[in-house]
Amino acid sequence: MRLAAHPMTAAWLAALAAVLAVLALAVAAAARAGDAPALRPRDRGAIAQEEERPNSSLALRPRDRGAIAQEEERPNSSLALRPRDREAIAQEEERPNSSLALRPRDREAITQGEERPNSFRALRIVTLDPGHFHASLVHRESYPGVDDEVRIYAPVGPDLADHLKRVARFNLRPQNPTRWRYEVYAGPDFLERMVSERAGSVAVISGRNRGKIDAVRAAIQAGFHVLVDKPWILEPAELPKLKETVELASRSGRIAFDMMTERFEITTLLQKELVNDPEVFGRIQNGSPAQPAVYMESVHHLMKVVAGAPLVRPAWFFDGEQQGEGLNDIGTHLVDLVPWTLWPGQGVDERDIEILAAQRWPTPISAADFRRVTGEPAFPEAIAGGVRDGVLDYFCNTLATYSVRGVHVRLNVIWDWEAPAGAGDSHFAFYRGSRSRVEVRQGKAEGQRPQTYVVPNDAGDAAAVAAAVQRRLAALQERYPGLAMEPRGGEILLRIPDALRTSHEDHFAEVARQFFGYVRDPKTYPGWEKAQLLSKYFVTTKGIEKSRQGVARAAERLAPS
């Protein structure tokens, strides 16, 4: 691993050095030893240009490139460049008319080669300011055709150190270890350096939510495809900027993709299949504000275990100005699922949406619990205004009711402090059809494991609905082998084999694989995703805006306990 940085405190240098030392163990375990003659900087430049020439005799196979890259990383390797040599080369590359500098059209040609379907060039990831643990979950596994070397651009601080430690665990795990290698630039001008160096073809952005859309736009302008963690924006005033950014990506042929992991949850996928079977579900009901046709209740926990280790959250996570509130964050997934389930392959326009009601309320966090989850000794000044008698009122919960295409929807987004023993985050969702209600439940009766149910509206129609479910499951066997049904006193439980179940953490790799597929072949990127992106952030931002207009009060929970 290589580290470049602006001047920083000795304490942070020591902290980062410790993290890098851990990650170096994983690099050493994967590296192969070898000897090769040292090259002068100008020779390296000439050879690099020759290697890029089509059919050059100097062109290296991908595995040879990997071996050389690993050898360069080995301490005291004869291939390793001293820091001052690297800096000299970097400066020479930037100098106008330098023999080492690539012309703009050459850089563009290389980029296009990386992204062309079946190109021998691997995609390379650039990670920007990985403040949220979701950035590390993208690296939970390696991907075919994606380079193991990653560039990170970030400010110096605990977010960067925590990200490196999380990825180091993936490299060091005994089963299926990854082989990620990092080159890190740490400094206040991290975004400018990422844009100017253009050291990869795809950018992963998962960190502070305030100002995230500006980073997304800058990355797209620099030529990156972007894989972005939600939310992209926090307020209605940012909607025009979101639209401009999406249009920019469209015009420039870049893929701008939201990490919608819940689309890969098997119980949600099956719910979608059944809702779109008229013989099982009928047609979606319109419902009313008091009796919505679609209801979702999502409960998450501030203190939890992720990737086998207690999750340490950054202090800024508890600053609503930086993080946003419940509907901004987890609510993005729920809003996304509604049209994705009801109208597959169709974009929803914001003109089809009306925000009807919304409310918010806080989760109290004591000083002791804040220290436990963040490692910080006290509440920072940025959130001191929300502290009363030593307890932070963290506004992270939202109940929102809206209509889309005349269908009434209610979303209840809840953050509790910590799950009871044996439980975890949970999801409850139902869609009301003219023949049945299709639900996902995750309570004690399900052993805290999500399950999909079909509940016929009319007992006299139950046999016909059951037969329709059986036919649908038979048609799905090729895609979901082993699916079965079990009648349970007036309702039907879907029996889902363990082989079809994947974890929330696994879903990030599934999203990443889908994104890389779109990057390699942009023609496969669905056109409706653009409208979906714009409309869901219309709901989240307008819903938060409405919730702040009333008095704070907690919402009733409908999920079975």
N, C-alpha and C positions, 0 to 999 in steps of 0.2 A: 504494500500500500504506500502511496505517496501522499504527502500532506503539504499544501501550500496555504499560507495564512497571512493576514495583516498582523501587525504587532498586537499581542494579546498578553494577558496577565500570566504570570508564572503558574498560578494555580490552575488555570484552564489548560495550559500546555501540559501540565502534569496529568490532569484528568483525561485529556484526549490521548496522551501517550499511553496511559494504562489501557484504554479501550483498544487502541491500535495494536497493542502488544497481544491482546487476546485474539483479535481478528487475524493477526499474523500467524498464530498457531495453525489456524485452518488453512491459510495460504501455503504454509510450509508443508502441511500434510498432503496437499495436492500437487506441489511443485515437483518437477523432475530436474535432476542435476545435469549439467553439460558444460562443455567448454567451447568457446568461440573467440576469435580474435577481436580485440577492441577496435572500434571505428572512430575516426574523427567526426566531429559534427557535420562538416561539409560533405563527408562521404556518406553519412547517413541520409542527408537530404537528397543527394543525387540518386542513391539507391531507392529511396522511397518513391521518387518520381518515376524511376524506371519500372518499379514494381506495379505502379498504377497503369502502365501502358498495356493495352490489350495484347495478349499472346507473348508478353515479354518472357524471356528465359529466366528472369529473376523472380517472376511471380511465385508466391508461396501458396501452398495448399492451406486450408483453414487450420488443420491440426498442427502444421509447422508454425503458423503464426502464433497459435496458442502456446506452443513450446517455447518460442522465443520470448513471448510476453512474460511467461512464468520465470524464465531464466533471468530476465531483466529485473524482476522483483527480488530475486535471491540476494541476501546481503553479501557484499564483496564479489558479486558476479563480475566477470570481465565484460559483460554486456551492459552493466549498469552505468548510467551517466551520473556524474556528480551534480548536486543541485545547481551550481553555477553554470555548468554546461547546459543543463536543461533550460535555465533562464536565458542563456545566450541564444539558444536555438529558438525559443519562444519569441524573443525580441527580433531575431532575424526574420522569422516567418511573418511578423507584423509589418516589417519595413517595406514600403512601396518598392516595386520592381526587384525585390529580393529573389535570388535564384531558388530559395526554399519556399517562397510564398505560392500558394495555389490561386489561380485566377478564379473569379466568381463563377464563371461557367464550368470550371473544373470541379469546384466544390459542389455545385449543383448536380453535375454528372455523377459524382460519387454518391451523393445522397439518393439520386434516382436509382442508381444501381443497387443500393442497400434495400430499397423498398420494392423493386421490381419482383413480381412473383417468380419463384424458383431461382432468384439471384444467389450467387455463392456468398455474397456479403451478408454477415450477420447483422441484425438490428442491434443497436447499442443504446442502453438506457442511461438517461441523465436524471438524477433525482434532485429536486429543488426543495430546500428547506423542509426536511422531513420531520415536522413537528408533531404529527399524529402517528400513532402506532400502525395505522393502516398502510403507511408507506413501506414499512418493513414486511407486512404480510404479502405484498406483491412478490417478495423475494423468498417466500416460504418454499418455493421449488425453482428449479432451473427449467428453461424452455428451449426446445429445439430451434435453432436459427437465431437465438438471442445470445449475444456476447456475454461472457461471465464477468467482463470488466465493466464497472459502472463508475460514472463520474457523479460526485455529489458536490453541490454548491449550497452553502448554508452559512448563517452567522455562527460564530463560536458560542457555545452554550450547552445546556443540558439536553436540549432536543436532539442535537447532533450526536452527542455522546450516547444517549439512550438508543437512538436508531442503530448505531454501529454495534452496540451490545446485543440488540435483538437479532440482527442479521448474523452476528458471530455465532449465536446459538444454533442457527440453521446450518452453518458451516461445520460446527463441531458435534452435531448430534450423531449418534452411532448408526442410525438407520437412514439410508438415503440422504447423506449430507450434501449440501449444495457446495458450489465452488466459487462463490462470488468474490471478486477482487475489486478494491476500491481505490480511486484516486480522488482525494478530497481537497476542495478549495474552501477555506473557512475565512470569512471576512464580511464586513458590512456591505460591500458592493457585490455580493454573491449573485444577484440577478443579472447585473450588468456583465459580469464575467461569464455566466452561462450563455448569455445571448451572444457575446463577442467571440467566445471560443467555439461555440457550436460543435461540441465534442460528441454528439450522438444524434440519433434520428428520432427517438421518442423521449418525452419528458414525463416523469411521474411527479404529480403535485398533490401533496397531502400534508397540510399544516394549518397554520392560522387561517381562519376563514375571512377575516376582515382584510380586504385588499386582494384576495385570491384571484378575482377576475382579472386584475391588472397583470398579475404574473402569467395567467393563462394566455392573455392577449399577447404579451411580450414573447412568450414561447412560440406561439403560432406565427407571429411576425418574423421570428428568427428562423422559421422553417421546420419546427418540431411538430410531430404529432403529439397529442397530449392525452394522458390518462389521468383523470382528475377525481379526487375524492370529493364527496359532497360535504357541505353545500358550496356552490360556486359564488353565490351572492347572499346577502342577509336582508336587504331592504328594497322596497319597490323602486326607489330612486336609481338603483343599479340595473333595473330591467333593460333600459336602452343600451347600456354598455354590454350586457349579456347578449342582446340581439346582434349588436355590431360584431362582437367576437365570434359568434356562431356563423354569421355571414362571411367574416374574414376567413374562417376555416374552410367554408364551402368554396369560396372563390379561389383559394390557394391550393385546394386539393389536399388539405390536412384533415386528419381524423381527430375530432375533439370528442372524447368519450367519458361519460359519467360512470363512476364505479357503482353500478346498481347490482349489488351482490344478491339481494333477495330474489332476483329473477332465477337464481340457480338453486333455491331451496326446493327439494322434491315435493313437499306437501303443498307449496304454493304452485308449482308447476302442474300438479294433479288437480288442484282447485281450478286452475285456468282451463284445463282440458274438460272438466265436467261442466263448468259454467257455459262453455261453448258447444255443449251437446244439447240440442233442443229437446230430445227425448228424455234426458235426465233432468234438465234445469228449466226448460221452457224458455221464457224470455225474461230479461231483467225487469224488475218492477221499478217504478219511479220513486216510490216511497214518499216521505214527507220530512220536514225538519225534525218533527217529534219521533217519527218512525223511519229512519233512513233505510234505503235499500242496501247500502254497503256500510259496514262498520268494521273498523280495525282498532285494536288496542295493543300497543307495543310497550312492554316494560323492560327497561334496561337498568343496569346497576353501575354506579360510579366506582365502586370498589369491586374488582374482579380479577380473575386469573386469565392471562392471554399467552398462548404459545408456551404453556407450562410454567409461567412465572407471574408473580403478582404484578399487576399493571400499575406503573407509576405515571400519573397524569401530570402534564405541565401546569403550572399555576395559571397560565393564561386561559386554560380550558374552562375555568370558573369565572371568567370575565365575559359577561354577555355581549359586550361591545366587540370582542374578538371572536368568540365562539358562536354567538347567536343563541337561540332558545330551542325548545323541544321540536317545534314544527320545522324550524330551519334545518335541523340536523337529522335526527332519525325520521322525522316526518317526510323528508324527501323521498325515502324508500316507499313509504305508504302511499303518498300521492302518485308516485310513479306506477305502482302496481294496479291502480284502479283502471286507467284506460288500457294498460298492457293486458289486463285480464279480460275486460269487457269488449274491447274493440281491437283485437290483434291486427297489427300491420297498419293501423290507422293513426294519423296524427290528430291531436285534439287542439283546437284553437282556443286562445284565452277568451275570445268572445263567446265561447260556449260555456263559460264558467262564471258562477256568481258566488261570492263569499257571503254567507248568511249570518254566521255567528262565530265567536271565538272567545276563549277565556284562558287565563294563565294562572299559575301558582308556583310557589317555590318549594324546593326541597331543602330543609335546614341541615347545615353542616357545621359541626362543632370545630373548635380550633384543633382539638386532638385528632379528629378524623381528617381534617385538612392536612395536618402534618403527616398522617399515615399514608394518604393517597398521593401527595405531591413530594414529600420529603422536605418541604419548606418549613422553616421555624415559625413563621407567622403569616397572617393574611397580608398580601402585598397591598401597596397603596392604591393600585388601580381598582381594587374591589372593596376597599375599606368602607365605602359609602353604603354597601349592602350588609354590613355587619352590625348586629344588635346584641348587646350583652354577651359578646364573645361567640355569637353564632352567625354564620353567613346564610342569608336568604338567597339561595341560588335558584333563579328563575329559569327552570329547564323543562317545565311541563306545560303542554298546550292541548286544549280540546278545540277542534275546529269543525264546523259544519258548512258544507258548500254543495252546490249542485253543478253537475257537468252533463251537458246534453239532456237536461231535465231529470237526471238521476241524482237523488239526494245521498250524500256521503257524509259520514262522521268519522273523524280520526282522533284517537286519544293517545297522546305520546307522553310517556311517564318515565321519569328517572328516579328510582329508589336508591337508597344508599348502598345496601348490600343484600344479596339474595339469601334466603334461609338455607340451611344446610341441605344439600342434595338438589337444590334448585339453581336456576340461572336466569338469563334473559328469556323472555317469553313473548309469544305472538298469538293473538286471537283475532280471527277475521271471519266474517260471513258475508255472503251475497244472497239476496232474496230473489228467487225466480218465481215464475208463475206455476211451476210444478214442484219445486223443492228449494231448500236452502242448503248451500254448500259451505261448510265451515272448516276452519283449521283451529284446533284447540291444543293447548299445551299446559294442562293443569295436573293436579294430583292423580286424577283418574287415568291420565295418559302416562304416568310415571315421569312427568316433566319433559316428555318427549313430544314434539309436534306430531299430530295425526290429522288426517283428512276424513271428514264425515259428509254423508248426504242424508238430509232429513226431509222426507216427503211432506208436502203441505197437507195432503188429504190421505187419511188411512185407507180409504177405498182405492186410492191410486198407488199405494205402496208397492204392490207386486209388479205393476208395470214399470215403475221407476227402478226397482231392483233389477228387473230384467234388462232395462236400458243401461244401467251401470255395468252389469255383467258383459254386455255386448261391447261397451266402450273399453273396458279393461282388456278384453280379448284383442281388440284392435290395437291396443297400446303395448302388447307383449313384446314385440320386436324392439321397441324403444326402451321399455321398462320391464324387462323379464322378471317373472315371479310375482307380479302384482295380483292380489286377490281381494275378495270382499267378504265381510262377515256381518250378517244381520244382527242387530243388537236392539231388541225391543222397540221397534218403530223407527229405527235409524240404521244407517249402513256405515260400517267402519272399513276403510281401505287398509288392507294388510300390505305394508311396504317392506320388502326385504332389506336387510341391513346393507347389502351390497349397493343399493341405490341411494343410500343416505350419505351425505357429505356434511362436514361441519361448516360453521360460519367462516372460520379461518380458511378452509379449503375454497370457499367461494371466491376469494380474492384471486387465487390462481386461475380459476375458471373465467373470471372477468378478463384477466390479463391475456389469457390465450385467445379469447374472442377478439380483444382489441388488437393483438398482434396479427391475427388473421385479416382484419379490416385494413391494417396498415400495409400488409403485403399485397392485398388486392382491394383497393378502395372501392371498386365497383360493387363489392358485396355489402358495403355499408348501407343499411336501410335508410331510405329517405325520410321515413316517419320519425326517426330519432331526433331530428332537428326540432320538429314541432313539439315532440314530447319533452325535450329539454326546456324549451321556452315556457310551455304551459305549466309544468310542475313547479318551476320557480315563481311563476305568477301566483300560484296557490300558496306556497310556503311564505313568501314575503308579504302578500296581502293579508294572509291569515294572522301572521305575527303582528302586523300593523293594527288589525282590528282587535286582537286580544289585549293590546296595551291601552285601549280606549275605555276599558271597564275596570271594575274592582277585581282584585285578585281573589279567586276562589277555586278550590279543588273540585275536580269532576268525579262523578260516580264511575266506578269500574264495573264493567259488565262481564268480563271473562270469568268462566267457572273457576273456582278456587281449587 
